[in-house]
Amino acid sequence: MHVPDATLNFDVRWQIRDGLRGADIGFCPKMELCAGKQDILQDAKFTEAIPQAEALHTLMLRFYKSARINWVSLEEALELAPAQQKPIHAISISGPLFDESC
């Protein structure tokens, strides 16, 4: 995972007092997920592992709700809609959905 390469790539919100909230957006060149002591895994013996691609996909589903959407082409949607008795929601996107700062 990485911070999106954009002018503004994060937003933050906080509660000031009852009913009043603050918000701001900005640029962060690097973001890391860290937990606990760095040397805690020195003597660890792992019995299982998952491929990096699977780990990335799992994290994407956890952090980005848009990754949970089953995106299909228009042609596939036209075939699936009648079979599943569901409407078609067409979306035109000019940027990444992972940039949740907007």
N, C-alpha and C positions, 0 to 999 in steps of 0.2 A: 504494500500500500504506500501511497505517497500523497503529498499535498499537491492539489491541482496547480498546474503552471498557469497562473492567471494574475492579473493585477490585484484583485481582491479574492482571497481564497478561504476566508473563515468569517464566521459571525459569532457574536457572543451576546447573551441576554442575561439580565439579572434583575431581581426585584429590589427596588429602592425602599418602598414602604407599601402599605396596603393599597392595592390597585394601581400603583405607579411602577412602571418597569423601565429599565434602561436598555439600550441596544447599541451595538457598534459593529462595524465590519473593518477588516484590515488585511494585511498581507503577512504571511508567515512563511519564511523560506524553507524551514525544515520542521518536521514534527515526528516525534518518536513515541512509541508505547514502551514504557519501562515499568517493572514491578520488582520490589524487593531488592535484595543485594545482587550485584552482578556476578559474584563468585559463587553463588549458592548452587549452581548446577555443575560445578567442577567435578564432583564425585558421583553425579547422577548417572544411573544406568537406565536407558530407555528401552522398553520392551516392544513398543509400537511406534509407528510413525505414519504420517500421511504425506502424500506428495505436496510440494509447495503450491502447486496450482490449486489443489483442493483446499489447502489452508487459506489461500487468498480468496477463493470463492466463498468460503464459510465466513470470513471476516467481512467481505463485501456485503453479504446478505445481512449480517448483523448491524453494520454501520450505515448502509445506504438502502433505504426502503425501496427506491426505484429499481434496485437490482432484483427485487422479488417479483417484478412484473414479467410475465411471459410475453416478451416482445416477439412479434411475428411480422412477416411481410404482408403487404396489402393483399396479395394474391392468396396467401395462406389464410388470412382473416376472412376473406370472402368465402372460402371453403368451410372454415370452422364455424362461423356464425350460425348458419342454418342448422348444422348438425348438433350444435350445443345449445341452440335456442337462446343465443346471447347477442346483444347489440354490438356494433363495431364502434370503438372509440379511437378515432384517428388523431394522432398528435404530430405536429411538425416541430422539430427541435433544432435550434441553431447552435447549441452548445452542449456540453456534457451535463448529465443529470447528477453526476457525482459532485459538482460544484454547488453545494447547498448554501453558499453565502448569499444567494440572491433570493 
